[in-house]
Amino acid sequence: MPTRRQVARLCIAVSLTLTAWSVLPAVAQASENFQIFVSNEKSGDVTVIDGNDFKVVATIPVGKRPRGIQSSPDGKTVYVALSGTPIAQPPKLDANGNPIFKRGKDDDDDAAVPSDKTADGIGVIDVAERKLTRILHGGSDPEEFAVSKSGTELYVSNEDVKTASVINIASGKVTHVIPIGQEPEGVQTTPDGKSFYVTCESGGDVFVVDTSSYKIVGHFTVPPRPRSVDFMMDSKVGFVPSESVGLLNVIDAVHHTVVKTITLPPNSRPVRVRVSPDGQKVYVSNGRAGTVSVIDSHTYALLDSIKVGTRPWGLVISPDGKYLFTANGPSNDVSVVDLRTNKEIMRVQAGTSPWGLAIVSR
């Protein structure tokens, strides 16, 4: 029969075990905490959504036409592209799906209101304080950009002047200007940080820029209106959507060539592409089709088509790979998709005309 001292020791051991098990779920949940930052192009602000209950926790005024939005590697800062170029109607397309520009310039030149170049820049948001702290004035009409692997530089597409600019975040200065094709838009840094890609809507040009020399080291074309790019974690394979023709291009990111094209479902107007955190799937927002395509990242088979909100453009995936979010411009909301079932489970009201999304882990 156990002594009183042995019973006491057993009780203490059981108590410690139960305490440890009770703490584990809380720790696991805390490690998955994240926020979604939404750029709202027409209301000039950023909506912050809590990733645990999908409720809006803040609205941050930032300036004119916030579009591209990215988080810093340490999660302490969110950057958002601002532009004083007024919103114009989409340009008419030629028989090949390329924009038809008047006067040899781009579609922004047809805006009824003149551009306010003083509003151009990259807004800097302090995540903890949830407020705009400064604006980096680097390059004309920034639409999209990427953050360097080190977190010290921004690579910006300057849509109306056919360039990409490199901004040193600490100094706020433009350190390099790189001539690119007409209407540069999508920008993404490769996971190894050795280069960044810039996609140009007009002509389907894609440029590859070395991040040490800032020289163009690759150039190829895809079908009309490539809007974004994303990569597998090994930096060897990339994906570029062609909006005008409903295709997803598979890229050899070592030799900078197109190796395969994937036909998306009818009426797809692909804009944003994202590789899942585990690298097993590729997700593409299909704009006017109101869907997200799910593709196997190795076989390139189309696995599913997820119905979401109206004209989804921006798209992000939660760090744990459980949820997907799309920015639905015309309906002013964000779709929340459960990736275990590939079903939209709710919509969260954002600002006016949500455009881009960024995830920040906490």
Secondary structure, 3 states (H helix, E strand, C coil): CCCHHHHHHHHHHHHHHHHHHHHHHHHHHHHCCEEEEEEECCCCEEEEEECCCCCEEEEEECCCCCCCEEECCCCCEEEEEECCCCCCCCCCECCCCCECCHHHCCHHHHCCCCCCHHHCEEEEEECCCCEEEEEECCCCCEEEEEECCCCCEEEEEECCCCEEEEEECCCCEEEEEEECCCCEEEEEECCCCCEEEEEECCCCEEEEEECCCCCEEEEEECCCCECCCEECCCCCEEEEEEHHHCEEEEEECCCCEEEEEEECCCCCCCCCEEECCCCCEEEEECHHHCEEEEEECCCCCEEEEEECCCCEEEEEECCCCCEEEEEECCCCEEEEEECCCCEEEEEEECCCCEEEEEEEEC
